[in-house]
Amino acid sequence: GHEQLLKMMEERMMDVEQKLRLVKRLLQDKVNQLKEQLSKNTRADAMVKDLYVENAQLLKALEVTEQRQKTAERKNYLLEEKIANLNRIVKNLASPSFSP
């Protein structure tokens, strides 16, 4: 009885050791998976930061471009007014309004 009990205990120990090895392997796989995910997340975070900076630069460039467009539109309007005034002056000079 004593030897059989000892044999059963050994078998249980071997079974427990085998299960522990399996659990250890599964945990190591999970650790590797999480390390890979962390690496991907780190790269993604860096990309998001780069995109944030690039977006800020593009917004500033857009703001500058819009300001230049407004300035160009203002100058264009003033030039059109000057052309209209010059056309009136030329028309007045060309019309025979002065009779001798």
Secondary structure, 3 states (H helix, E strand, C coil): CHHHHHHHHHHHHHHHHHHHHHHHHHHHHHHHHHHHHHHHHHHHHHHHHHHHHHHHHHHHHHHHHHHHHHHHHHHHHHHHHHHHHHHHHHHHHHCCCCCC
